[in-house]
Amino acid sequence: MTFERNLPLWERGVRIIGGAAMMAVGGLVIGDKMIGYSIAMAGVMVLMTGLVGFCPACALAGRCPIPRRAPRA
């Protein structure tokens, strides 16, 4: 498995904003409950996939919306 970016730029932005929002809701709004920690940790994972540009679940499903470059000769 290669770690090529498999998220388009617009989806990366949505994941970054969504992950930050999930962390804020989980940590600040819900607070010291297990569901709050779970939502915050899921937000960390969403944020990281947005920052890196690679989603392992999308790669496992075979999704590759970014056109691949032809290898150089």
mmCIF file of the N, C-alpha and C atoms, coordinates in Angstrom:
data_MODEL
# 
_entry.id   MODEL 
# 
loop_
_atom_site.group_PDB 
_atom_site.id 
_atom_site.type_symbol 
_atom_site.label_atom_id 
_atom_site.label_alt_id 
_atom_site.label_comp_id 
_atom_site.label_asym_id 
_atom_site.label_entity_id 
_atom_site.label_seq_id 
_atom_site.pdbx_PDB_ins_code 
_atom_site.Cartn_x 
_atom_site.Cartn_y 
_atom_site.Cartn_z 
_atom_site.occupancy 
_atom_site.B_iso_or_equiv 
_atom_site.pdbx_formal_charge 
_atom_site.auth_seq_id 
_atom_site.auth_comp_id 
_atom_site.auth_asym_id 
_atom_site.auth_atom_id 
_atom_site.pdbx_PDB_model_num 
ATOM 1   N N  . MET A 1 1  ? 0.850   -1.172 0.000   1.00 0.00 ? 1  MET A N  1 
ATOM 2   C CA . MET A 1 1  ? 0.000   0.000  0.000   1.00 0.00 ? 1  MET A CA 1 
ATOM 3   C C  . MET A 1 1  ? 0.894   1.233  0.000   1.00 0.00 ? 1  MET A C  1 
ATOM 4   N N  . THR A 1 2  ? 0.664   2.114  -0.913  1.00 0.00 ? 2  THR A N  1 
ATOM 5   C CA . THR A 1 2  ? 1.409   3.365  -0.942  1.00 0.00 ? 2  THR A CA 1 
ATOM 6   C C  . THR A 1 2  ? 0.599   4.452  -0.266  1.00 0.00 ? 2  THR A C  1 
ATOM 7   N N  . PHE A 1 3  ? 1.285   5.407  0.297   1.00 0.00 ? 3  PHE A N  1 
ATOM 8   C CA . PHE A 1 3  ? 0.627   6.490  0.997   1.00 0.00 ? 3  PHE A CA 1 
ATOM 9   C C  . PHE A 1 3  ? 0.578   7.731  0.131   1.00 0.00 ? 3  PHE A C  1 
ATOM 10  N N  . GLU A 1 4  ? -0.089  7.619  -1.001  1.00 0.00 ? 4  GLU A N  1 
ATOM 11  C CA . GLU A 1 4  ? -0.316  8.770  -1.865  1.00 0.00 ? 4  GLU A CA 1 
ATOM 12  C C  . GLU A 1 4  ? -1.558  9.496  -1.366  1.00 0.00 ? 4  GLU A C  1 
ATOM 13  N N  . ARG A 1 5  ? -1.579  10.781 -1.571  1.00 0.00 ? 5  ARG A N  1 
ATOM 14  C CA . ARG A 1 5  ? -2.760  11.540 -1.151  1.00 0.00 ? 5  ARG A CA 1 
ATOM 15  C C  . ARG A 1 5  ? -3.973  11.056 -1.925  1.00 0.00 ? 5  ARG A C  1 
ATOM 16  N N  . ASN A 1 6  ? -5.028  10.777 -1.195  1.00 0.00 ? 6  ASN A N  1 
ATOM 17  C CA . ASN A 1 6  ? -6.250  10.318 -1.842  1.00 0.00 ? 6  ASN A CA 1 
ATOM 18  C C  . ASN A 1 6  ? -7.448  11.202 -1.484  1.00 0.00 ? 6  ASN A C  1 
ATOM 19  N N  . LEU A 1 7  ? -7.182  12.398 -0.979  1.00 0.00 ? 7  LEU A N  1 
ATOM 20  C CA . LEU A 1 7  ? -8.253  13.339 -0.661  1.00 0.00 ? 7  LEU A CA 1 
ATOM 21  C C  . LEU A 1 7  ? -8.063  14.617 -1.471  1.00 0.00 ? 7  LEU A C  1 
ATOM 22  N N  . PRO A 1 8  ? -9.105  15.083 -2.138  1.00 0.00 ? 8  PRO A N  1 
ATOM 23  C CA . PRO A 1 8  ? -8.978  16.356 -2.859  1.00 0.00 ? 8  PRO A CA 1 
ATOM 24  C C  . PRO A 1 8  ? -8.884  17.520 -1.869  1.00 0.00 ? 8  PRO A C  1 
ATOM 25  N N  . LEU A 1 9  ? -8.446  18.637 -2.361  1.00 0.00 ? 9  LEU A N  1 
ATOM 26  C CA . LEU A 1 9  ? -8.193  19.796 -1.509  1.00 0.00 ? 9  LEU A CA 1 
ATOM 27  C C  . LEU A 1 9  ? -9.445  20.265 -0.774  1.00 0.00 ? 9  LEU A C  1 
ATOM 28  N N  . TRP A 1 10 ? -10.590 20.263 -1.444  1.00 0.00 ? 10 TRP A N  1 
ATOM 29  C CA . TRP A 1 10 ? -11.817 20.732 -0.790  1.00 0.00 ? 10 TRP A CA 1 
ATOM 30  C C  . TRP A 1 10 ? -12.200 19.802 0.361   1.00 0.00 ? 10 TRP A C  1 
ATOM 31  N N  . GLU A 1 11 ? -11.992 18.499 0.190   1.00 0.00 ? 11 GLU A N  1 
ATOM 32  C CA . GLU A 1 11 ? -12.352 17.560 1.256   1.00 0.00 ? 11 GLU A CA 1 
ATOM 33  C C  . GLU A 1 11 ? -11.377 17.660 2.426   1.00 0.00 ? 11 GLU A C  1 
ATOM 34  N N  . ARG A 1 12 ? -10.126 17.958 2.120   1.00 0.00 ? 12 ARG A N  1 
ATOM 35  C CA . ARG A 1 12 ? -9.161  18.150 3.193   1.00 0.00 ? 12 ARG A CA 1 
ATOM 36  C C  . ARG A 1 12 ? -9.578  19.326 4.068   1.00 0.00 ? 12 ARG A C  1 
ATOM 37  N N  . GLY A 1 13 ? -10.032 20.420 3.435   1.00 0.00 ? 13 GLY A N  1 
ATOM 38  C CA . GLY A 1 13 ? -10.487 21.584 4.195   1.00 0.00 ? 13 GLY A CA 1 
ATOM 39  C C  . GLY A 1 13 ? -11.698 21.276 5.056   1.00 0.00 ? 13 GLY A C  1 
ATOM 40  N N  . VAL A 1 14 ? -12.624 20.517 4.495   1.00 0.00 ? 14 VAL A N  1 
ATOM 41  C CA . VAL A 1 14 ? -13.820 20.143 5.258   1.00 0.00 ? 14 VAL A CA 1 
ATOM 42  C C  . VAL A 1 14 ? -13.441 19.263 6.443   1.00 0.00 ? 14 VAL A C  1 
ATOM 43  N N  . ARG A 1 15 ? -12.506 18.344 6.241   1.00 0.00 ? 15 ARG A N  1 
ATOM 44  C CA . ARG A 1 15 ? -12.077 17.470 7.329   1.00 0.00 ? 15 ARG A CA 1 
ATOM 45  C C  . ARG A 1 15 ? -11.347 18.242 8.422   1.00 0.00 ? 15 ARG A C  1 
ATOM 46  N N  . ILE A 1 16 ? -10.552 19.227 8.052   1.00 0.00 ? 16 ILE A N  1 
ATOM 47  C CA . ILE A 1 16 ? -9.849  20.025 9.054   1.00 0.00 ? 16 ILE A CA 1 
ATOM 48  C C  . ILE A 1 16 ? -10.836 20.817 9.904   1.00 0.00 ? 16 ILE A C  1 
ATOM 49  N N  . ILE A 1 17 ? -11.782 21.465 9.249   1.00 0.00 ? 17 ILE A N  1 
ATOM 50  C CA . ILE A 1 17 ? -12.798 22.238 9.985   1.00 0.00 ? 17 ILE A CA 1 
ATOM 51  C C  . ILE A 1 17 ? -13.684 21.311 10.818  1.00 0.00 ? 17 ILE A C  1 
ATOM 52  N N  . GLY A 1 18 ? -14.114 20.207 10.224  1.00 0.00 ? 18 GLY A N  1 
ATOM 53  C CA . GLY A 1 18 ? -14.971 19.269 10.946  1.00 0.00 ? 18 GLY A CA 1 
ATOM 54  C C  . GLY A 1 18 ? -14.267 18.618 12.126  1.00 0.00 ? 18 GLY A C  1 
ATOM 55  N N  . GLY A 1 19 ? -12.999 18.246 11.946  1.00 0.00 ? 19 GLY A N  1 
ATOM 56  C CA . GLY A 1 19 ? -12.245 17.638 13.040  1.00 0.00 ? 19 GLY A CA 1 
ATOM 57  C C  . GLY A 1 19 ? -12.050 18.602 14.196  1.00 0.00 ? 19 GLY A C  1 
ATOM 58  N N  . ALA A 1 20 ? -11.757 19.869 13.877  1.00 0.00 ? 20 ALA A N  1 
ATOM 59  C CA . ALA A 1 20 ? -11.604 20.877 14.929  1.00 0.00 ? 20 ALA A CA 1 
ATOM 60  C C  . ALA A 1 20 ? -12.925 21.100 15.655  1.00 0.00 ? 20 ALA A C  1 
ATOM 61  N N  . ALA A 1 21 ? -14.017 21.094 14.920  1.00 0.00 ? 21 ALA A N  1 
ATOM 62  C CA . ALA A 1 21 ? -15.336 21.268 15.538  1.00 0.00 ? 21 ALA A CA 1 
ATOM 63  C C  . ALA A 1 21 ? -15.680 20.075 16.432  1.00 0.00 ? 21 ALA A C  1 
ATOM 64  N N  . MET A 1 22 ? -15.347 18.869 15.979  1.00 0.00 ? 22 MET A N  1 
ATOM 65  C CA . MET A 1 22 ? -15.618 17.679 16.800  1.00 0.00 ? 22 MET A CA 1 
ATOM 66  C C  . MET A 1 22 ? -14.796 17.711 18.089  1.00 0.00 ? 22 MET A C  1 
ATOM 67  N N  . MET A 1 23 ? -13.559 18.147 18.001  1.00 0.00 ? 23 MET A N  1 
ATOM 68  C CA . MET A 1 23 ? -12.724 18.241 19.199  1.00 0.00 ? 23 MET A CA 1 
ATOM 69  C C  . MET A 1 23 ? -13.290 19.275 20.167  1.00 0.00 ? 23 MET A C  1 
ATOM 70  N N  . ALA A 1 24 ? -13.757 20.403 19.634  1.00 0.00 ? 24 ALA A N  1 
ATOM 71  C CA . ALA A 1 24 ? -14.324 21.447 20.492  1.00 0.00 ? 24 ALA A CA 1 
ATOM 72  C C  . ALA A 1 24 ? -15.615 20.980 21.162  1.00 0.00 ? 24 ALA A C  1 
ATOM 73  N N  . VAL A 1 25 ? -16.471 20.335 20.396  1.00 0.00 ? 25 VAL A N  1 
ATOM 74  C CA . VAL A 1 25 ? -17.739 19.852 20.963  1.00 0.00 ? 25 VAL A CA 1 
ATOM 75  C C  . VAL A 1 25 ? -17.474 18.761 21.989  1.00 0.00 ? 25 VAL A C  1 
ATOM 76  N N  . GLY A 1 26 ? -16.599 17.838 21.655  1.00 0.00 ? 26 GLY A N  1 
ATOM 77  C CA . GLY A 1 26 ? -16.312 16.742 22.584  1.00 0.00 ? 26 GLY A CA 1 
ATOM 78  C C  . GLY A 1 26 ? -15.635 17.203 23.852  1.00 0.00 ? 26 GLY A C  1 
ATOM 79  N N  . GLY A 1 27 ? -14.708 18.142 23.728  1.00 0.00 ? 27 GLY A N  1 
ATOM 80  C CA . GLY A 1 27 ? -13.963 18.573 24.900  1.00 0.00 ? 27 GLY A CA 1 
ATOM 81  C C  . GLY A 1 27 ? -14.629 19.660 25.712  1.00 0.00 ? 27 GLY A C  1 
ATOM 82  N N  . LEU A 1 28 ? -15.249 20.613 25.031  1.00 0.00 ? 28 LEU A N  1 
ATOM 83  C CA . LEU A 1 28 ? -15.785 21.766 25.750  1.00 0.00 ? 28 LEU A CA 1 
ATOM 84  C C  . LEU A 1 28 ? -17.269 21.645 26.070  1.00 0.00 ? 28 LEU A C  1 
ATOM 85  N N  . VAL A 1 29 ? -18.051 21.174 25.126  1.00 0.00 ? 29 VAL A N  1 
ATOM 86  C CA . VAL A 1 29 ? -19.499 21.157 25.333  1.00 0.00 ? 29 VAL A CA 1 
ATOM 87  C C  . VAL A 1 29 ? -19.929 19.958 26.164  1.00 0.00 ? 29 VAL A C  1 
ATOM 88  N N  . ILE A 1 30 ? -19.469 18.770 25.780  1.00 0.00 ? 30 ILE A N  1 
ATOM 89  C CA . ILE A 1 30 ? -19.903 17.567 26.485  1.00 0.00 ? 30 ILE A CA 1 
ATOM 90  C C  . ILE A 1 30 ? -19.101 17.365 27.768  1.00 0.00 ? 30 ILE A C  1 
ATOM 91  N N  . GLY A 1 31 ? -17.800 17.637 27.730  1.00 0.00 ? 31 GLY A N  1 
ATOM 92  C CA . GLY A 1 31 ? -17.000 17.633 28.945  1.00 0.00 ? 31 GLY A CA 1 
ATOM 93  C C  . GLY A 1 31 ? -16.481 16.273 29.367  1.00 0.00 ? 31 GLY A C  1 
ATOM 94  N N  . ASP A 1 32 ? -16.517 16.034 30.668  1.00 0.00 ? 32 ASP A N  1 
ATOM 95  C CA . ASP A 1 32 ? -15.868 14.864 31.270  1.00 0.00 ? 32 ASP A CA 1 
ATOM 96  C C  . ASP A 1 32 ? -16.739 13.612 31.257  1.00 0.00 ? 32 ASP A C  1 
ATOM 97  N N  . LYS A 1 33 ? -17.285 13.291 30.138  1.00 0.00 ? 33 LYS A N  1 
ATOM 98  C CA . LYS A 1 33 ? -18.024 12.047 29.979  1.00 0.00 ? 33 LYS A CA 1 
ATOM 99  C C  . LYS A 1 33 ? -17.322 11.223 28.916  1.00 0.00 ? 33 LYS A C  1 
ATOM 100 N N  . MET A 1 34 ? -17.520 9.946  28.931  1.00 0.00 ? 34 MET A N  1 
ATOM 101 C CA . MET A 1 34 ? -16.843 9.070  27.977  1.00 0.00 ? 34 MET A CA 1 
ATOM 102 C C  . MET A 1 34 ? -17.230 9.410  26.537  1.00 0.00 ? 34 MET A C  1 
ATOM 103 N N  . ILE A 1 35 ? -18.465 9.817  26.308  1.00 0.00 ? 35 ILE A N  1 
ATOM 104 C CA . ILE A 1 35 ? -18.886 10.169 24.952  1.00 0.00 ? 35 ILE A CA 1 
ATOM 105 C C  . ILE A 1 35 ? -18.158 11.433 24.481  1.00 0.00 ? 35 ILE A C  1 
ATOM 106 N N  . GLY A 1 36 ? -17.875 12.342 25.385  1.00 0.00 ? 36 GLY A N  1 
ATOM 107 C CA . GLY A 1 36 ? -17.135 13.553 25.033  1.00 0.00 ? 36 GLY A CA 1 
ATOM 108 C C  . GLY A 1 36 ? -15.718 13.234 24.605  1.00 0.00 ? 36 GLY A C  1 
ATOM 109 N N  . TYR A 1 37 ? -15.070 12.334 25.352  1.00 0.00 ? 37 TYR A N  1 
ATOM 110 C CA . TYR A 1 37 ? -13.718 11.906 24.983  1.00 0.00 ? 37 TYR A CA 1 
ATOM 111 C C  . TYR A 1 37 ? -13.717 11.159 23.652  1.00 0.00 ? 37 TYR A C  1 
ATOM 112 N N  . SER A 1 38 ? -14.736 10.347 23.424  1.00 0.00 ? 38 SER A N  1 
ATOM 113 C CA . SER A 1 38 ? -14.819 9.590  22.171  1.00 0.00 ? 38 SER A CA 1 
ATOM 114 C C  . SER A 1 38 ? -14.989 10.513 20.969  1.00 0.00 ? 38 SER A C  1 
ATOM 115 N N  . ILE A 1 39 ? -15.845 11.505 21.102  1.00 0.00 ? 39 ILE A N  1 
ATOM 116 C CA . ILE A 1 39 ? -16.054 12.458 20.013  1.00 0.00 ? 39 ILE A CA 1 
ATOM 117 C C  . ILE A 1 39 ? -14.784 13.270 19.773  1.00 0.00 ? 39 ILE A C  1 
ATOM 118 N N  . ALA A 1 40 ? -14.098 13.664 20.833  1.00 0.00 ? 40 ALA A N  1 
ATOM 119 C CA . ALA A 1 40 ? -12.867 14.431 20.683  1.00 0.00 ? 40 ALA A CA 1 
ATOM 120 C C  . ALA A 1 40 ? -11.781 13.603 19.999  1.00 0.00 ? 40 ALA A C  1 
ATOM 121 N N  . MET A 1 41 ? -11.656 12.330 20.344  1.00 0.00 ? 41 MET A N  1 
ATOM 122 C CA . MET A 1 41 ? -10.640 11.472 19.711  1.00 0.00 ? 41 MET A CA 1 
ATOM 123 C C  . MET A 1 41 ? -10.988 11.203 18.250  1.00 0.00 ? 41 MET A C  1 
ATOM 124 N N  . ALA A 1 42 ? -12.255 11.039 17.938  1.00 0.00 ? 42 ALA A N  1 
ATOM 125 C CA . ALA A 1 42 ? -12.652 10.894 16.537  1.00 0.00 ? 42 ALA A CA 1 
ATOM 126 C C  . ALA A 1 42 ? -12.336 12.173 15.771  1.00 0.00 ? 42 ALA A C  1 
ATOM 127 N N  . GLY A 1 43 ? -12.500 13.304 16.417  1.00 0.00 ? 43 GLY A N  1 
ATOM 128 C CA . GLY A 1 43 ? -12.152 14.586 15.799  1.00 0.00 ? 43 GLY A CA 1 
ATOM 129 C C  . GLY A 1 43 ? -10.668 14.701 15.515  1.00 0.00 ? 43 GLY A C  1 
ATOM 130 N N  . VAL A 1 44 ? -9.840  14.155 16.394  1.00 0.00 ? 44 VAL A N  1 
ATOM 131 C CA . VAL A 1 44 ? -8.391  14.152 16.168  1.00 0.00 ? 44 VAL A CA 1 
ATOM 132 C C  . VAL A 1 44 ? -8.064  13.344 14.917  1.00 0.00 ? 44 VAL A C  1 
ATOM 133 N N  . MET A 1 45 ? -8.700  12.187 14.770  1.00 0.00 ? 45 MET A N  1 
ATOM 134 C CA . MET A 1 45 ? -8.434  11.341 13.604  1.00 0.00 ? 45 MET A CA 1 
ATOM 135 C C  . MET A 1 45 ? -8.888  12.026 12.313  1.00 0.00 ? 45 MET A C  1 
ATOM 136 N N  . VAL A 1 46 ? -10.048 12.660 12.334  1.00 0.00 ? 46 VAL A N  1 
ATOM 137 C CA . VAL A 1 46 ? -10.550 13.369 11.153  1.00 0.00 ? 46 VAL A CA 1 
ATOM 138 C C  . VAL A 1 46 ? -9.629  14.538 10.814  1.00 0.00 ? 46 VAL A C  1 
ATOM 139 N N  . LEU A 1 47 ? -9.186  15.262 11.829  1.00 0.00 ? 47 LEU A N  1 
ATOM 140 C CA . LEU A 1 47 ? -8.273  16.380 11.615  1.00 0.00 ? 47 LEU A CA 1 
ATOM 141 C C  . LEU A 1 47 ? -6.946  15.900 11.015  1.00 0.00 ? 47 LEU A C  1 
ATOM 142 N N  . MET A 1 48 ? -6.418  14.803 11.512  1.00 0.00 ? 48 MET A N  1 
ATOM 143 C CA . MET A 1 48 ? -5.142  14.292 11.003  1.00 0.00 ? 48 MET A CA 1 
ATOM 144 C C  . MET A 1 48 ? -5.256  13.841 9.548   1.00 0.00 ? 48 MET A C  1 
ATOM 145 N N  . THR A 1 49 ? -6.349  13.181 9.179   1.00 0.00 ? 49 THR A N  1 
ATOM 146 C CA . THR A 1 49 ? -6.502  12.780 7.780   1.00 0.00 ? 49 THR A CA 1 
ATOM 147 C C  . THR A 1 49 ? -6.606  13.999 6.883   1.00 0.00 ? 49 THR A C  1 
ATOM 148 N N  . GLY A 1 50 ? -7.209  15.073 7.375   1.00 0.00 ? 50 GLY A N  1 
ATOM 149 C CA . GLY A 1 50 ? -7.287  16.296 6.598   1.00 0.00 ? 50 GLY A CA 1 
ATOM 150 C C  . GLY A 1 50 ? -5.943  16.975 6.440   1.00 0.00 ? 50 GLY A C  1 
ATOM 151 N N  . LEU A 1 51 ? -5.144  16.974 7.486   1.00 0.00 ? 51 LEU A N  1 
ATOM 152 C CA . LEU A 1 51 ? -3.831  17.607 7.419   1.00 0.00 ? 51 LEU A CA 1 
ATOM 153 C C  . LEU A 1 51 ? -2.866  16.824 6.530   1.00 0.00 ? 51 LEU A C  1 
ATOM 154 N N  . VAL A 1 52 ? -2.905  15.504 6.633   1.00 0.00 ? 52 VAL A N  1 
ATOM 155 C CA . VAL A 1 52 ? -1.981  14.661 5.877   1.00 0.00 ? 52 VAL A CA 1 
ATOM 156 C C  . VAL A 1 52 ? -2.437  14.481 4.434   1.00 0.00 ? 52 VAL A C  1 
ATOM 157 N N  . GLY A 1 53 ? -3.748  14.424 4.230   1.00 0.00 ? 53 GLY A N  1 
ATOM 158 C CA . GLY A 1 53 ? -4.281  14.234 2.878   1.00 0.00 ? 53 GLY A CA 1 
ATOM 159 C C  . GLY A 1 53 ? -4.447  12.783 2.492   1.00 0.00 ? 53 GLY A C  1 
ATOM 160 N N  . PHE A 1 54 ? -4.285  11.889 3.449   1.00 0.00 ? 54 PHE A N  1 
ATOM 161 C CA . PHE A 1 54 ? -4.423  10.458 3.189   1.00 0.00 ? 54 PHE A CA 1 
ATOM 162 C C  . PHE A 1 54 ? -5.407  9.875  4.184   1.00 0.00 ? 54 PHE A C  1 
ATOM 163 N N  . CYS A 1 55 ? -6.384  9.137  3.674   1.00 0.00 ? 55 CYS A N  1 
ATOM 164 C CA . CYS A 1 55 ? -7.375  8.474  4.514   1.00 0.00 ? 55 CYS A CA 1 
ATOM 165 C C  . CYS A 1 55 ? -7.243  6.966  4.313   1.00 0.00 ? 55 CYS A C  1 
ATOM 166 N N  . PRO A 1 56 ? -6.836  6.218  5.344   1.00 0.00 ? 56 PRO A N  1 
ATOM 167 C CA . PRO A 1 56 ? -6.674  4.780  5.187   1.00 0.00 ? 56 PRO A CA 1 
ATOM 168 C C  . PRO A 1 56 ? -7.979  4.061  4.831   1.00 0.00 ? 56 PRO A C  1 
ATOM 169 N N  . ALA A 1 57 ? -9.097  4.530  5.366   1.00 0.00 ? 57 ALA A N  1 
ATOM 170 C CA . ALA A 1 57 ? -10.373 3.889  5.056   1.00 0.00 ? 57 ALA A CA 1 
ATOM 171 C C  . ALA A 1 57 ? -10.742 4.074  3.583   1.00 0.00 ? 57 ALA A C  1 
ATOM 172 N N  . CYS A 1 58 ? -10.472 5.260  3.043   1.00 0.00 ? 58 CYS A N  1 
ATOM 173 C CA . CYS A 1 58 ? -10.738 5.505  1.623   1.00 0.00 ? 58 CYS A CA 1 
ATOM 174 C C  . CYS A 1 58 ? -9.812  4.665  0.750   1.00 0.00 ? 58 CYS A C  1 
ATOM 175 N N  . ALA A 1 59 ? -8.561  4.515  1.172   1.00 0.00 ? 59 ALA A N  1 
ATOM 176 C CA . ALA A 1 59 ? -7.614  3.697  0.408   1.00 0.00 ? 59 ALA A CA 1 
ATOM 177 C C  . ALA A 1 59 ? -8.025  2.235  0.434   1.00 0.00 ? 59 ALA A C  1 
ATOM 178 N N  . LEU A 1 60 ? -8.518  1.769  1.566   1.00 0.00 ? 60 LEU A N  1 
ATOM 179 C CA . LEU A 1 60 ? -8.963  0.384  1.684   1.00 0.00 ? 60 LEU A CA 1 
ATOM 180 C C  . LEU A 1 60 ? -10.159 0.115  0.788   1.00 0.00 ? 60 LEU A C  1 
ATOM 181 N N  . ALA A 1 61 ? -11.015 1.112  0.634   1.00 0.00 ? 61 ALA A N  1 
ATOM 182 C CA . ALA A 1 61 ? -12.197 0.968  -0.217  1.00 0.00 ? 61 ALA A CA 1 
ATOM 183 C C  . ALA A 1 61 ? -11.865 1.153  -1.694  1.00 0.00 ? 61 ALA A C  1 
ATOM 184 N N  . GLY A 1 62 ? -10.637 1.578  -1.988  1.00 0.00 ? 62 GLY A N  1 
ATOM 185 C CA . GLY A 1 62 ? -10.234 1.765  -3.381  1.00 0.00 ? 62 GLY A CA 1 
ATOM 186 C C  . GLY A 1 62 ? -10.587 3.117  -3.943  1.00 0.00 ? 62 GLY A C  1 
ATOM 187 N N  . ARG A 1 63 ? -10.948 4.054  -3.095  1.00 0.00 ? 63 ARG A N  1 
ATOM 188 C CA . ARG A 1 63 ? -11.328 5.387  -3.553  1.00 0.00 ? 63 ARG A CA 1 
ATOM 189 C C  . ARG A 1 63 ? -10.076 6.206  -3.827  1.00 0.00 ? 63 ARG A C  1 
ATOM 190 N N  . CYS A 1 64 ? -9.991  6.779  -4.998  1.00 0.00 ? 64 CYS A N  1 
ATOM 191 C CA . CYS A 1 64 ? -8.861  7.633  -5.342  1.00 0.00 ? 64 CYS A CA 1 
ATOM 192 C C  . CYS A 1 64 ? -9.353  8.751  -6.250  1.00 0.00 ? 64 CYS A C  1 
ATOM 193 N N  . PRO A 1 65 ? -9.908  9.828  -5.690  1.00 0.00 ? 65 PRO A N  1 
ATOM 194 C CA . PRO A 1 65 ? -10.458 10.895 -6.517  1.00 0.00 ? 65 PRO A CA 1 
ATOM 195 C C  . PRO A 1 65 ? -9.404  11.789 -7.161  1.00 0.00 ? 65 PRO A C  1 
ATOM 196 N N  . ILE A 1 66 ? -8.165  11.740 -6.700  1.00 0.00 ? 66 ILE A N  1 
ATOM 197 C CA . ILE A 1 66 ? -7.118  12.562 -7.280  1.00 0.00 ? 66 ILE A CA 1 
ATOM 198 C C  . ILE A 1 66 ? -6.502  11.796 -8.444  1.00 0.00 ? 66 ILE A C  1 
ATOM 199 N N  . PRO A 1 67 ? -6.464  12.381 -9.639  1.00 0.00 ? 67 PRO A N  1 
ATOM 200 C CA . PRO A 1 67 ? -5.881  11.668 -10.777 1.00 0.00 ? 67 PRO A CA 1 
ATOM 201 C C  . PRO A 1 67 ? -4.408  11.382 -10.541 1.00 0.00 ? 67 PRO A C  1 
ATOM 202 N N  . ARG A 1 68 ? -4.018  10.168 -10.833 1.00 0.00 ? 68 ARG A N  1 
ATOM 203 C CA . ARG A 1 68 ? -2.631  9.765  -10.631 1.00 0.00 ? 68 ARG A CA 1 
ATOM 204 C C  . ARG A 1 68 ? -1.788  10.207 -11.808 1.00 0.00 ? 68 ARG A C  1 
ATOM 205 N N  . ARG A 1 69 ? -0.559  10.584 -11.518 1.00 0.00 ? 69 ARG A N  1 
ATOM 206 C CA . ARG A 1 69 ? 0.371   10.988 -12.557 1.00 0.00 ? 69 ARG A CA 1 
ATOM 207 C C  . ARG A 1 69 ? 0.971   9.756  -13.204 1.00 0.00 ? 69 ARG A C  1 
ATOM 208 N N  . ALA A 1 70 ? 1.263   9.871  -14.473 1.00 0.00 ? 70 ALA A N  1 
ATOM 209 C CA . ALA A 1 70 ? 1.926   8.777  -15.165 1.00 0.00 ? 70 ALA A CA 1 
ATOM 210 C C  . ALA A 1 70 ? 3.379   8.726  -14.703 1.00 0.00 ? 70 ALA A C  1 
ATOM 211 N N  . PRO A 1 71 ? 3.908   7.533  -14.480 1.00 0.00 ? 71 PRO A N  1 
ATOM 212 C CA . PRO A 1 71 ? 5.297   7.437  -14.025 1.00 0.00 ? 71 PRO A CA 1 
ATOM 213 C C  . PRO A 1 71 ? 6.256   7.959  -15.092 1.00 0.00 ? 71 PRO A C  1 
ATOM 214 N N  . ARG A 1 72 ? 7.303   8.605  -14.620 1.00 0.00 ? 72 ARG A N  1 
ATOM 215 C CA . ARG A 1 72 ? 8.299   9.147  -15.543 1.00 0.00 ? 72 ARG A CA 1 
ATOM 216 C C  . ARG A 1 72 ? 9.184   8.036  -16.076 1.00 0.00 ? 72 ARG A C  1 
ATOM 217 N N  . ALA A 1 73 ? 9.576   8.187  -17.321 1.00 0.00 ? 73 ALA A N  1 
ATOM 218 C CA . ALA A 1 73 ? 10.417  7.159  -17.950 1.00 0.00 ? 73 ALA A CA 1 
ATOM 219 C C  . ALA A 1 73 ? 11.871  7.335  -17.642 1.00 0.00 ? 73 ALA A C  1 
# 
